[in-house]
Amino acid sequence: MTKKLLLLLILSVSFAGLASAQSWRKLKKEAEQAYQDGELADAADKYEQAWRKKRKKEDLIHQAGELYYQLRDYRKAAEAYRPIKEKNSEFPLVGLKFARCLKQDGQYDRAINEFETFMQNYTGDGKDILEEIIRNEIAGCRLGMDAPAQADRDVELLLPGDGINSEKDEFAPYPVSDNELYYSSTTGDRARIYASRRDGSTWSKGEPPRNFPVIQSGHFCNGAMAPDGSRLYFTVCSNTSGPWNDIKTRCEIFVTKRVGAVWSQPERLPDYINMAGVTATHPSIVHQRGQEILFFASNREGGRGGMDLWYASRDLGSDNIDFTFPVNMGPVVNTLGDEITPFYNVEDQTLYFASNGHVSMGGFDIFSSIGDEVSWSQPDNLGMPVNSSADEYFYILNPSRTGGFLTSNRVFAGQKPTTTHEDIFEFAVGGRRVMVKGNVYDRQSGEPINNITVTLYQTYEDGRETELISRAFNDGKYSYEILPNRQFRVEVSAYGYEPGSYRFASNDMNTFTYGQPIFLAVQGAAGAAPSPETTYPGEPAAPGQPAQPTRPAPAQPTVNAPAGQPYTARGRGPNDNYEYQTSAPRHQGTYYKIQLAAVGTFQENRFSNVAALGRIDTELILARGLTRVLLADFFSLQEARSALQQVKSKGYSGAYIVEYVDGERYSKVQ
C-alpha cells in the first residue's frame, strides 16, 4: 500500500511538471497565433504569461516588451524590458528601449539614469552615433522636467469628444473652415478620411466626405486640401493586414480634383515623387508666388536618415500634376531620426513639423522653424501644453489662425486614460486665464498667517506629481495662474505650523478661479493633529494598469537586517519609484505591509489605535518630504487582508496593502 501511494505521488509530481511545461508552450503558441491575427495586445499578454511560467525563456518577455513597445504601452513595455535591460548582447539595444519607455512614461529622472547606465556598459558597434542619440535623449528628459513651469499659458488644449475620437486611431486633422474638419480614422480597422462639423461646442459624428470617390483597397488617409479648395491630396497605403502604423506602412500620394460638387477619380502623383519601395506621405499644400508647393515626408534616397521632409512645386496656371523633382529641406530641419507631418503657415513663413531626432520631451514633439525652401532657422520645441512625454504630430492652424489641431497619444485629464491610440486635440491660442487662489489661517485663532510658502504641483492619474512653482507670500494670501484641464496639489507651509494641502482639477469650463482656504495647526500643540489636507491616501495605480509589476517568485521571508539600522531604497513598481529612507527590518522574500497614510509630520500617538495589530513603520519619501506610515509585517496575503479589514474598521478608509520583495517596496496590491 505504501509503495502504491509513493508511486502515485511520483506520477502526480511528474504530470504536474509536464502540465506546467505544456502550459507555457501552449501560451506561447497562442501568442504566436494572436500575433498572426494582428491582435498585438493579446499576443503581448500571452508572451508575458508564458514567461511567468518559464522565466528562463527570456526571449518570451523580450517579445512581450517588443509588442508593448510597438503598441506604445510605455509602462508595460518598461516592465517587460526591466528583467533583461542589461542583456544587450542577447537582445540588441534593449537597455536603450527600456530607458526610452521610461522617458515616454514621463519618468524622466529614472530615464536619465538608465540612458547613462546603458551608454557606460555598451560595447557594441556604432557607439559614437549612440552617444549622440543618448545625449539628445537626456537633454529631452531635462527639457521635460523643466517644461511644466515654462508652459505656454496662452494655449488651451481640448479633446473634441467622441464625435471625432474613438478607441481607434484618429489623426491627420485638416480644418476646411473653423467649423468643419476633415480627419483620418482607423475605425473599422481600415484608415479612411472622414468629415465632421461643429455645432456650438459639439462635433458631429464623422462621416465620409460628401461625393468623395470610392477607393476599393488599402488605407486612404492623411488628407490635405489646396488653399482654394480645388484639390485634395491624400495617401493610399498598401497593407491592410496587421495593425495600422502611419510611419511604417508604405504609402503613396494621390490627388482628387473638385469638379462642381463632386470629386474626380484619384490620380497617383508621378514616380519621381512616389518612388518604388519607399514611402511618400503626409502631404501639405500652400500657394505662393504663383506656385502650388507640396510638402511631404519620405524615406527616399538623398535624405539624412529615416523620414525626411521634402518639397516639390508646380505652376498654378496649369491643371496637370507635373511637379518639379522633390528637394530635401536640408540638415537644419532634417536629422538622423524622423521628421514628419509638415505644415507651412505662409503668413508668418513658419514651418511646423514633428520630429524625434531633435531634442524632444517625448518621442515625436512639434517644432517650428522660420524660413523658406531650404533656408530655415534652428527649430524651436513648442513645449507644453502642445508637447508631452508621449507623441505629438499633425500640428495645423485653423483658417482664422485663432487655434488649430494636433494629434497625440497622450493621457489627458481623465478623458483619455491610455497611450495606446491616437486622438485629435484642438487648441485655442489666447484661451481662458485660470487661477488658483486662497487665504491661509491659524486653525485655533482664525487669524491670517502672513508669512507662508505655497508650492504648486501638477499631479497625474498614476500618483506621480511634478513641482511647478514655489513662492513665499507675506500677506496670508496666495495666487497662481494655472492651465485648464489639469490636476493639481497645493501645499502650504509656515514656520511653527503643520503643513496643509489640498487637491483639485481645473476641468470645469465655466470656472475661472479655483482654490480654498487652508487652516494650519500650530506645530506640537497639545491635542493638535494634522489637518485632513495633510494626509494623502497613497499612490494608486493608473486606471487600466496592472497593480503588480514583474517580480521575483515568492519565497519564505527571512530577516536580513534588524530594525533600527536606517537604509535607503527605491520603490520598484511602475507607479511607485520614489526613493525613501526607513529603519524597518529588511526581509528576504515576499511579504506585505499596510499603508495607513502619508503625512507631512509623523506623530506616533495618532496611530496608537492600530498599534496592537502590528509594528508601526515609517518611510520618508526623500523627494517629497512626506512620511509614509505603515503597519507591518505580514508574511501572507491572507493575513494582510484580514488585518486590512480591521484597520479600515478603525477609521483608515484609504489604507491599502503594499507588497515588498527582498526589502524593497513594489506596489499596491489590488
C-alpha positions as CSV (number, residue, x, y, z in Angstrom):
1,M,0.0,0.0,0.0
2,T,2.8,2.4,0.9
3,K,4.6,1.6,-2.4
4,K,1.4,2.3,-4.3
5,L,0.9,5.7,-2.6
6,L,4.5,6.6,-3.3
7,L,4.2,5.7,-7.0
8,L,1.0,7.8,-7.3
9,L,2.8,10.7,-5.6
10,I,5.8,10.5,-8.0
11,L,3.4,10.2,-11.0
12,S,1.4,13.2,-9.9
13,V,4.5,15.3,-9.5
14,S,5.7,14.2,-12.9
15,F,2.4,15.1,-14.6
16,A,2.3,18.4,-12.8
17,G,5.7,19.3,-14.2
18,L,4.6,18.2,-17.6
19,A,1.3,20.2,-17.4
20,S,3.3,23.2,-16.4
21,A,5.7,22.8,-19.4
22,Q,2.7,22.3,-21.7
23,S,1.1,25.4,-20.2
24,W,3.8,27.8,-21.1
25,R,4.2,26.2,-24.5
26,K,0.5,26.5,-25.1
27,L,0.6,30.2,-24.1
28,K,3.5,30.8,-26.5
29,K,1.6,29.1,-29.3
30,E,-1.5,31.2,-28.5
31,A,0.7,34.3,-28.5
32,E,2.1,33.4,-31.9
33,Q,-1.4,32.9,-33.3
34,A,-2.6,36.2,-31.8
35,Y,0.3,38.0,-33.5
36,Q,-0.5,36.4,-36.8
37,D,-4.1,37.6,-36.4
38,G,-2.9,41.1,-35.7
39,E,-4.0,41.0,-32.1
40,L,-0.8,42.5,-30.7
41,A,-2.1,43.4,-27.2
42,D,-3.4,39.8,-26.7
43,A,-0.1,38.4,-28.1
44,A,2.0,40.6,-25.7
45,D,-0.1,39.5,-22.8
46,K,0.2,35.8,-23.7
47,Y,4.0,36.1,-24.2
48,E,4.3,37.7,-20.7
49,Q,2.1,34.9,-19.2
50,A,4.3,32.3,-20.8
51,W,7.4,33.9,-19.4
52,R,6.0,34.0,-15.9
53,K,5.6,30.2,-16.1
54,K,9.1,29.7,-17.6
55,R,11.3,32.6,-16.6
56,K,14.4,31.0,-18.1
57,K,12.9,31.7,-21.5
58,E,13.8,35.3,-21.6
59,D,13.0,35.6,-25.3
60,L,9.3,35.4,-24.2
61,I,9.4,38.5,-22.1
62,H,11.5,40.3,-24.7
63,Q,8.9,39.5,-27.3
64,A,6.2,40.9,-24.9
65,G,8.3,44.0,-24.5
66,E,8.7,44.5,-28.2
67,L,4.9,44.2,-28.8
68,Y,4.1,46.6,-25.9
69,Y,6.7,49.0,-27.3
70,Q,5.1,48.8,-30.7
71,L,1.7,49.4,-29.1
72,R,3.1,52.4,-27.3
73,D,2.1,51.0,-23.9
74,Y,5.2,52.5,-22.4
75,R,4.6,51.3,-18.8
76,K,4.0,47.7,-19.7
77,A,6.9,47.8,-22.2
78,A,9.3,49.1,-19.5
79,E,8.1,46.4,-17.0
80,A,8.7,43.7,-19.7
81,Y,12.2,45.0,-20.6
82,R,13.2,45.5,-17.0
83,P,14.4,41.9,-16.2
84,I,16.5,41.9,-19.3
85,K,17.6,45.5,-19.6
86,E,21.3,44.7,-19.1
87,K,21.4,41.9,-21.7
88,N,22.1,44.0,-24.7
89,S,24.3,41.3,-26.3
90,E,21.3,38.9,-26.3
91,F,18.6,41.5,-27.1
92,P,20.2,44.3,-29.0
93,L,19.6,47.8,-27.6
94,V,17.1,46.5,-25.1
95,G,18.6,48.8,-22.4
96,L,18.1,51.8,-24.7
97,K,14.4,50.8,-25.3
98,F,13.9,50.4,-21.6
99,A,15.2,54.0,-21.0
100,R,13.0,55.4,-23.8
101,C,9.9,53.7,-22.3
102,L,10.6,55.4,-19.0
103,K,11.1,58.7,-20.8
104,Q,7.8,58.4,-22.7
105,D,6.1,57.5,-19.5
106,G,7.2,60.8,-18.0
107,Q,9.6,59.1,-15.6
108,Y,12.4,61.5,-16.6
109,D,14.8,61.1,-13.6
110,R,14.8,57.3,-13.9
111,A,15.2,57.5,-17.7
112,I,18.3,59.7,-17.3
113,N,19.9,57.1,-15.0
114,E,19.1,54.3,-17.4
115,F,20.3,56.2,-20.5
116,E,23.6,56.8,-18.7
117,T,23.9,53.2,-17.5
118,F,23.2,51.9,-21.0
119,M,25.9,54.1,-22.5
120,Q,28.5,53.2,-19.9
121,N,28.0,49.5,-20.4
122,Y,27.5,49.4,-24.2
123,T,30.4,47.7,-26.1
124,G,28.8,47.1,-29.5
125,D,29.2,48.8,-32.8
126,G,28.2,52.4,-33.6
127,K,29.0,53.8,-30.1
128,D,29.7,57.3,-31.5
129,I,26.2,57.5,-33.1
130,L,24.6,56.1,-30.0
131,E,26.3,58.6,-27.8
132,E,24.9,61.4,-29.9
133,I,21.4,59.9,-29.7
134,I,21.6,59.4,-25.9
135,R,22.8,63.0,-25.4
136,N,19.7,64.1,-27.2
137,E,17.5,61.8,-25.1
138,I,18.9,63.0,-21.8
139,A,18.6,66.6,-23.0
140,G,14.9,65.8,-23.8
141,C,14.4,64.4,-20.3
142,R,15.7,67.6,-18.8
143,L,13.5,69.6,-21.1
144,G,10.5,67.5,-20.0
145,M,11.4,68.1,-16.3
146,D,11.5,71.9,-16.9
147,A,8.5,72.1,-19.2
148,P,5.6,72.3,-16.8
149,A,7.0,75.5,-15.2
150,Q,7.5,77.1,-18.6
151,A,4.2,76.0,-20.2
152,D,2.7,78.5,-22.7
153,R,-0.4,79.7,-20.7
154,D,-1.8,81.3,-23.9
155,V,-2.5,77.9,-25.3
156,E,-5.5,75.8,-24.1
157,L,-5.7,72.2,-25.2
158,L,-9.1,70.4,-25.5
159,L,-10.3,66.9,-26.5
160,P,-13.1,67.4,-29.0
161,G,-15.1,64.4,-27.9
162,D,-16.4,61.1,-29.3
163,G,-17.9,62.8,-32.4
164,I,-14.4,62.7,-33.8
165,N,-12.3,60.5,-31.5
166,S,-12.8,56.8,-30.7
167,E,-10.8,53.9,-29.2
168,K,-9.1,53.6,-32.6
169,D,-6.5,56.0,-34.1
170,E,-7.7,59.4,-35.2
171,F,-5.1,61.6,-36.9
172,A,-4.3,64.0,-39.8
173,P,-6.8,66.8,-39.0
174,Y,-7.4,69.3,-41.8
175,P,-9.7,72.2,-40.9
176,V,-11.7,73.1,-44.0
177,S,-13.1,76.0,-42.0
178,D,-13.3,76.9,-38.3
179,N,-16.3,74.7,-38.0
180,E,-15.6,71.8,-40.4
181,L,-12.8,69.3,-40.0
182,Y,-11.5,66.5,-42.3
183,Y,-9.5,63.9,-40.5
184,S,-8.5,60.2,-40.7
185,S,-9.5,57.3,-38.5
186,T,-8.9,53.5,-38.4
187,T,-12.5,52.8,-37.2
188,G,-13.4,49.6,-38.9
189,D,-9.7,48.5,-39.0
190,R,-9.0,50.4,-42.2
191,A,-7.8,54.0,-42.3
192,R,-10.3,56.3,-44.1
193,I,-11.0,60.0,-44.4
194,Y,-13.9,61.4,-42.5
195,A,-15.6,64.8,-42.1
196,S,-17.2,66.4,-39.0
197,R,-19.0,69.7,-38.4
198,R,-19.1,71.7,-35.2
199,D,-22.4,72.9,-33.7
200,G,-21.6,75.1,-30.8
201,S,-19.0,73.2,-28.8
202,T,-20.1,69.8,-30.2
203,W,-18.6,68.0,-33.2
204,S,-20.9,65.8,-35.2
205,K,-20.2,62.1,-35.8
206,G,-17.6,61.7,-38.5
207,E,-18.9,60.6,-42.0
208,P,-17.1,60.1,-45.3
209,P,-16.9,63.5,-47.1
210,R,-19.8,64.1,-49.5
211,N,-19.2,62.8,-53.0
212,F,-15.7,61.5,-52.2
213,P,-14.5,58.9,-54.7
214,V,-14.8,55.2,-53.8
215,I,-11.4,53.6,-53.1
216,Q,-11.6,49.8,-53.1
217,S,-8.5,48.7,-51.3
218,G,-5.8,49.9,-49.0
219,H,-5.8,52.6,-46.3
220,F,-6.7,56.1,-47.7
221,C,-5.9,58.9,-45.2
222,N,-3.8,62.0,-44.4
223,G,-5.9,64.4,-46.4
224,A,-4.7,68.0,-47.2
225,M,-6.7,70.4,-49.3
226,A,-5.3,73.1,-51.5
227,P,-5.9,76.6,-50.1
228,D,-8.5,77.3,-52.9
229,G,-10.4,74.1,-52.3
230,S,-9.8,72.8,-55.8
231,R,-7.7,69.7,-54.9
232,L,-7.5,67.3,-52.1
233,Y,-4.2,65.4,-51.7
234,F,-4.1,62.3,-49.6
235,T,-2.3,59.0,-49.3
236,V,-3.1,55.4,-50.2
237,C,-1.2,52.9,-48.1
238,S,-0.7,49.4,-49.1
239,N,-1.0,46.9,-46.2
240,T,-4.5,46.0,-44.9
241,S,-3.2,43.0,-42.9
242,G,-1.8,43.7,-39.4
243,P,-2.2,46.9,-37.4
244,W,-2.1,50.3,-38.9
245,N,1.1,52.2,-38.5
246,D,1.2,55.7,-40.1
247,I,5.0,55.9,-40.1
248,K,6.0,52.3,-41.1
249,T,3.2,51.5,-43.5
250,R,4.2,52.2,-47.1
251,C,2.2,55.0,-48.6
252,E,1.9,56.9,-51.9
253,I,0.4,60.4,-52.5
254,F,-2.7,60.8,-54.7
255,V,-4.8,63.8,-55.7
256,T,-8.5,64.2,-56.4
257,K,-9.8,67.4,-58.1
258,R,-13.1,69.1,-57.3
259,V,-15.4,69.2,-60.4
260,G,-18.5,71.1,-59.4
261,A,-20.0,69.4,-56.4
262,V,-18.1,66.1,-56.9
263,W,-14.5,64.9,-56.6
264,S,-12.7,63.3,-59.6
265,Q,-11.2,59.9,-59.8
266,P,-7.9,60.0,-57.8
267,E,-4.6,60.3,-59.7
268,R,-1.3,58.9,-58.4
269,L,1.4,61.5,-58.4
270,P,4.4,60.8,-60.7
271,D,7.0,58.1,-60.0
272,Y,9.7,60.7,-59.1
273,I,7.5,61.6,-56.1
274,N,6.1,58.1,-55.4
275,M,9.4,56.2,-55.8
276,A,9.2,52.4,-55.8
277,G,9.9,50.7,-52.5
278,V,9.8,53.8,-50.3
279,T,7.1,55.9,-48.6
280,A,5.7,59.3,-49.6
281,T,3.2,60.6,-47.1
282,H,1.8,63.5,-45.0
283,P,1.1,65.9,-47.9
284,S,0.6,69.6,-47.1
285,I,-0.2,72.3,-49.7
286,V,0.4,76.0,-49.9
287,H,0.1,78.6,-52.7
288,Q,2.6,81.4,-53.0
289,R,4.4,83.2,-55.8
290,G,2.2,81.6,-58.5
291,Q,3.2,78.1,-57.4
292,E,1.4,75.3,-55.6
293,I,4.0,73.8,-53.2
294,L,3.7,70.3,-52.0
295,F,5.4,69.5,-48.7
296,F,5.7,65.8,-47.7
297,A,7.6,63.2,-45.7
298,S,9.6,60.4,-47.2
299,N,12.3,57.9,-46.6
300,R,13.6,58.2,-50.2
301,E,17.3,58.2,-51.0
302,G,19.1,61.5,-50.6
303,G,17.8,62.2,-47.1
304,R,19.7,62.4,-43.8
305,G,18.1,59.2,-42.3
306,G,14.7,57.8,-41.5
307,M,11.9,60.0,-42.7
308,D,12.8,63.5,-44.0
309,L,10.8,66.5,-45.1
310,W,10.8,67.3,-48.9
311,Y,9.0,69.8,-51.2
312,A,8.1,70.0,-54.8
313,S,6.1,72.6,-56.8
314,R,4.0,73.1,-59.9
315,D,2.7,76.1,-61.8
316,L,-0.7,77.2,-60.6
317,G,-1.6,78.2,-64.2
318,S,-1.8,74.5,-65.3
319,D,-4.2,71.8,-64.4
320,N,-1.7,68.9,-64.5
321,I,0.2,67.1,-61.8
322,D,3.6,67.8,-63.2
323,F,5.6,68.8,-60.1
324,T,9.3,69.6,-60.0
325,F,11.7,67.0,-58.8
326,P,11.5,66.9,-54.9
327,V,14.1,68.8,-52.9
328,N,15.2,67.8,-49.4
329,M,14.5,70.6,-46.9
330,G,18.0,70.4,-45.6
331,P,20.1,69.5,-42.5
332,V,18.7,72.3,-40.2
333,V,15.2,70.7,-40.3
334,N,16.1,67.1,-41.1
335,T,18.0,64.8,-38.7
336,L,19.2,61.3,-38.4
337,G,15.9,60.5,-36.9
338,D,12.4,61.0,-38.4
339,E,10.8,64.3,-39.4
340,I,7.1,64.1,-40.4
341,T,3.7,65.9,-40.8
342,P,4.8,69.3,-42.2
343,F,2.5,72.3,-42.1
344,Y,3.7,75.7,-43.5
345,N,2.0,78.9,-42.5
346,V,2.6,81.3,-45.4
347,E,1.5,84.4,-43.4
348,D,4.5,84.2,-40.9
349,Q,6.7,81.9,-43.0
350,T,6.8,79.3,-40.3
351,L,7.1,75.6,-40.8
352,Y,5.6,73.3,-38.2
353,F,6.6,69.7,-38.1
354,A,7.1,66.7,-35.9
355,S,10.5,65.1,-35.1
356,N,12.0,62.5,-32.9
357,G,15.5,63.5,-34.0
358,H,15.6,67.0,-32.4
359,V,15.7,67.3,-28.6
360,S,12.2,66.2,-27.6
361,M,10.5,65.7,-24.2
362,G,8.7,62.6,-25.6
363,G,9.0,60.6,-28.7
364,F,7.8,62.9,-31.5
365,D,7.4,66.6,-30.5
366,I,6.2,69.5,-32.5
367,F,8.8,72.0,-33.7
368,S,8.7,75.3,-35.6
369,S,11.2,76.8,-37.9
370,I,11.1,80.1,-39.8
371,G,12.2,80.3,-43.4
372,D,11.5,79.1,-47.0
373,E,12.6,76.2,-49.3
374,V,16.0,75.1,-47.9
375,S,16.8,78.1,-45.7
376,W,15.5,77.6,-42.2
377,S,16.1,78.9,-38.7
378,Q,17.1,76.4,-35.9
379,P,13.9,74.6,-34.9
380,D,12.2,75.5,-31.7
381,N,10.4,73.0,-29.5
382,L,6.8,74.3,-28.9
383,G,6.9,73.0,-25.3
384,M,3.9,72.3,-23.1
385,P,1.0,72.1,-23.4
386,V,1.4,71.3,-27.2
387,N,4.0,68.6,-26.4
388,S,4.1,65.9,-23.8
389,S,6.1,62.8,-22.8
390,A,4.1,60.9,-25.5
391,D,4.0,61.5,-29.3
392,E,2.6,64.6,-31.0
393,Y,2.3,65.3,-34.7
394,F,0.0,66.8,-37.4
395,Y,0.1,70.3,-35.9
396,I,-2.1,72.6,-38.1
397,L,-3.7,76.0,-37.6
398,N,-7.3,76.7,-38.4
399,P,-8.2,79.2,-41.2
400,S,-8.8,82.1,-38.7
401,R,-5.4,81.4,-37.1
402,T,-7.0,81.6,-33.6
403,G,-6.1,78.0,-32.8
404,G,-5.8,74.7,-34.5
405,F,-5.4,70.9,-34.1
406,L,-2.8,68.3,-33.4
407,T,-2.6,64.5,-32.9
408,S,-1.3,62.9,-29.8
409,N,-1.5,59.6,-28.0
410,R,-1.0,61.3,-24.6
411,V,-3.1,60.5,-21.5
412,F,-5.4,63.5,-21.0
413,A,-7.1,64.7,-17.8
414,G,-9.0,61.6,-17.1
415,Q,-10.7,61.7,-20.6
416,K,-8.1,59.6,-22.3
417,P,-6.6,57.0,-19.9
418,T,-4.1,55.2,-22.2
419,T,-1.3,56.0,-24.7
420,T,-2.1,53.0,-27.0
421,H,-4.1,55.0,-29.5
422,E,-4.0,58.5,-31.1
423,D,-6.7,61.2,-30.7
424,I,-7.2,64.5,-32.3
425,F,-6.8,67.5,-30.0
426,E,-8.0,71.1,-30.5
427,F,-6.1,74.1,-29.2
428,A,-7.0,77.7,-28.7
429,V,-4.5,80.5,-28.6
430,G,-5.1,83.2,-26.0
431,G,-7.5,80.9,-24.3
432,R,-9.0,81.1,-20.8
433,R,-7.0,82.5,-18.0
434,V,-7.5,80.3,-14.9
435,M,-6.3,81.0,-11.4
436,V,-5.9,79.2,-8.1
437,K,-6.0,81.4,-5.0
438,G,-6.9,81.3,-1.3
439,N,-6.2,82.5,2.2
440,V,-4.3,80.8,5.0
441,Y,-5.4,81.0,8.7
442,D,-4.3,79.8,12.1
443,R,-6.7,77.0,12.9
444,Q,-7.1,77.9,16.6
445,S,-7.4,81.7,16.4
446,G,-8.8,82.1,12.9
447,E,-6.3,84.9,12.3
448,P,-4.4,85.1,8.9
449,I,-0.9,83.6,8.8
450,N,1.1,86.2,7.0
451,N,4.5,84.6,6.1
452,I,3.7,81.4,4.1
453,T,5.3,79.4,1.4
454,V,2.9,77.9,-1.2
455,T,4.1,75.2,-3.6
456,L,2.0,74.1,-6.6
457,Y,2.3,70.6,-8.0
458,Q,0.8,69.1,-11.1
459,T,-0.5,65.6,-10.3
460,Y,-1.2,62.6,-12.6
461,E,-3.5,59.6,-12.6
462,D,-0.8,57.2,-11.6
463,G,0.1,59.1,-8.4
464,R,3.2,61.0,-9.7
465,E,3.5,64.7,-9.4
466,T,5.7,67.5,-10.6
467,E,6.6,70.6,-8.7
468,L,5.6,73.6,-10.9
469,I,6.5,76.6,-8.7
470,S,7.1,77.5,-5.0
471,R,6.9,81.1,-3.7
472,A,6.7,83.0,-0.4
473,F,3.7,85.2,0.3
474,N,3.7,87.7,3.2
475,D,0.0,88.8,3.3
476,G,-1.7,85.5,4.1
477,K,-3.0,85.1,0.6
478,Y,-1.7,83.1,-2.4
479,S,-2.5,83.0,-6.1
480,Y,-1.0,81.3,-9.2
481,E,-2.1,81.2,-12.8
482,I,-2.7,77.6,-14.0
483,L,-3.6,75.7,-17.1
484,P,-7.1,74.3,-17.6
485,N,-7.8,70.6,-17.8
486,R,-5.1,69.6,-15.3
487,Q,-4.9,68.1,-11.8
488,F,-3.0,69.9,-9.1
489,R,-2.0,69.8,-5.5
490,V,-1.4,73.0,-3.4
491,E,0.9,72.6,-0.4
492,V,1.2,75.4,2.2
493,S,3.9,75.7,4.9
494,A,4.6,78.3,7.6
495,Y,7.2,78.5,10.4
496,G,5.8,76.8,13.6
497,Y,2.8,75.2,11.8
498,E,2.0,71.8,10.5
499,P,1.8,71.9,6.7
500,G,-1.5,71.8,4.9
501,S,-2.5,70.7,1.4
502,Y,-5.4,70.0,-0.9
503,R,-6.0,68.7,-4.4
504,F,-8.3,69.9,-7.3
505,A,-8.8,69.6,-11.0
506,S,-9.2,72.6,-13.3
507,N,-11.6,70.9,-15.6
508,D,-14.8,73.0,-15.3
509,M,-15.3,75.0,-18.4
510,N,-17.4,77.6,-16.5
511,T,-14.9,78.1,-13.7
512,F,-12.0,80.6,-13.9
513,T,-10.9,80.6,-10.3
514,Y,-10.1,77.6,-8.1
515,G,-8.8,77.3,-4.6
516,Q,-9.9,77.1,-0.9
517,P,-8.9,78.5,2.5
518,I,-6.4,76.5,4.5
519,F,-6.3,76.3,8.3
520,L,-2.9,75.3,9.7
521,A,-2.4,73.8,13.2
522,V,0.4,75.0,15.5
523,Q,3.2,72.5,15.4
524,G,3.4,70.4,18.6
525,A,0.2,71.9,20.1
526,A,-1.4,69.7,22.7
527,G,-4.1,67.5,21.1
528,A,-3.3,69.0,17.7
529,A,-3.4,66.6,14.8
530,P,-2.5,67.3,11.2
531,S,-5.4,68.7,9.2
532,P,-7.1,66.3,6.8
533,E,-5.5,68.1,3.9
534,T,-2.0,67.0,5.1
535,T,-2.9,63.3,4.8
536,Y,-2.7,61.5,1.4
537,P,-4.2,58.1,0.6
538,G,-1.0,57.0,-1.2
539,E,-0.1,56.3,-4.8
540,P,-2.8,54.3,-6.6
541,A,-2.1,52.5,-9.9
542,A,-3.2,54.2,-13.1
543,P,-6.6,53.2,-14.5
544,G,-6.2,50.1,-16.7
545,Q,-2.7,49.4,-15.4
546,P,-1.7,46.2,-13.6
547,A,-1.4,46.6,-9.9
548,Q,1.6,44.3,-9.6
549,P,4.8,44.6,-11.6
550,T,7.2,41.9,-12.7
551,R,8.8,40.5,-9.5
552,P,10.8,37.5,-8.3
553,A,8.9,34.4,-7.3
554,P,7.7,34.5,-3.7
555,A,9.9,33.0,-1.1
556,Q,9.5,32.5,2.7
557,P,10.8,35.7,4.2
558,T,13.9,35.7,6.4
559,V,15.3,38.6,8.4
560,N,18.2,40.3,6.5
561,A,18.5,43.5,8.6
562,P,17.0,44.2,12.0
563,A,15.0,47.2,12.9
564,G,17.0,50.4,13.9
565,Q,19.5,50.3,11.1
566,P,18.5,53.0,8.6
567,Y,18.8,52.3,4.9
568,T,17.7,53.9,1.7
569,A,15.7,52.1,-1.0
570,R,13.6,52.9,-4.1
571,G,10.1,51.7,-5.0
572,R,10.3,49.1,-7.8
573,G,6.8,49.3,-9.1
574,P,5.8,51.2,-12.3
575,N,3.7,53.7,-10.3
576,D,5.9,53.9,-7.2
577,N,9.5,54.8,-7.9
578,Y,10.3,57.3,-5.1
579,E,13.5,56.9,-3.1
580,Y,12.7,56.5,0.6
581,Q,14.6,56.1,3.9
582,T,13.5,53.7,6.6
583,S,14.8,51.8,9.6
584,A,12.3,49.0,9.3
585,P,13.5,45.4,9.4
586,R,14.6,44.2,5.9
587,H,13.4,40.7,5.0
588,Q,14.4,38.4,2.2
589,G,11.5,37.0,0.1
590,T,7.9,38.4,-0.3
591,Y,5.9,40.0,2.5
592,Y,3.4,42.7,2.9
593,K,2.6,45.9,4.8
594,I,-0.5,48.1,5.2
595,Q,-0.1,51.7,4.3
596,L,-2.1,53.8,6.7
597,A,-1.3,57.3,5.4
598,A,1.4,59.7,4.1
599,V,1.8,62.7,6.3
600,G,3.8,65.9,6.4
601,T,4.8,65.3,10.1
602,F,4.7,61.9,11.8
603,Q,3.1,61.7,15.2
604,E,3.2,58.2,16.6
605,N,0.3,58.6,19.1
606,R,-2.0,59.4,16.2
607,F,-1.8,55.8,15.1
608,S,-2.0,54.1,18.5
609,N,-5.4,52.7,17.9
610,V,-4.0,50.1,15.4
611,A,-0.6,49.5,17.1
612,A,-1.9,46.2,18.6
613,L,-2.3,44.8,15.0
614,G,1.4,45.1,14.1
615,R,4.5,47.2,14.2
616,I,4.3,50.9,13.0
617,D,6.9,51.6,10.4
618,T,7.7,54.9,8.6
619,E,9.3,55.6,5.2
620,L,10.5,59.2,4.5
621,I,9.9,59.9,0.7
622,L,13.1,62.0,0.1
623,A,11.8,63.9,-3.0
624,R,8.5,64.9,-1.4
625,G,9.3,65.4,2.3
626,L,6.3,63.2,3.1
627,T,6.4,60.3,5.6
628,R,4.6,57.0,4.8
629,V,3.1,55.3,7.8
630,L,2.7,51.5,7.6
631,L,1.6,48.6,9.7
632,A,4.0,45.7,9.4
633,D,4.8,42.9,8.7
634,F,2.5,40.2,7.2
635,F,4.0,37.1,5.6
636,S,0.9,36.0,3.7
637,L,-1.6,38.0,1.6
638,Q,-4.4,36.4,3.5
639,E,-3.0,37.6,6.8
640,A,-2.6,41.1,5.4
641,R,-6.1,41.2,4.0
642,S,-7.5,40.1,7.4
643,A,-5.6,42.9,9.1
644,L,-6.7,45.4,6.5
645,Q,-10.3,44.8,7.3
646,Q,-9.6,45.6,11.0
647,V,-7.6,48.7,10.0
648,K,-10.4,50.1,7.9
649,S,-12.9,49.4,10.7
650,K,-10.8,51.8,12.9
651,G,-11.2,54.7,10.5
652,Y,-8.4,54.3,8.0
653,S,-10.7,54.0,4.9
654,G,-7.9,54.9,2.5
655,A,-5.5,52.2,3.8
656,Y,-4.2,49.5,1.4
657,I,-1.7,46.6,1.1
658,V,1.8,47.1,-0.3
659,E,4.0,44.2,-1.4
660,Y,7.7,44.1,-0.5
661,V,10.3,41.8,-2.1
662,D,13.8,41.4,-0.6
663,G,13.3,44.5,1.5
664,E,12.2,46.8,-1.4
665,R,8.7,48.2,-1.9
666,Y,6.9,47.1,-5.1
667,S,3.4,48.3,-5.4
668,K,-0.2,48.4,-4.2
669,V,-2.0,45.1,-4.1
670,Q,-5.5,45.2,-5.6
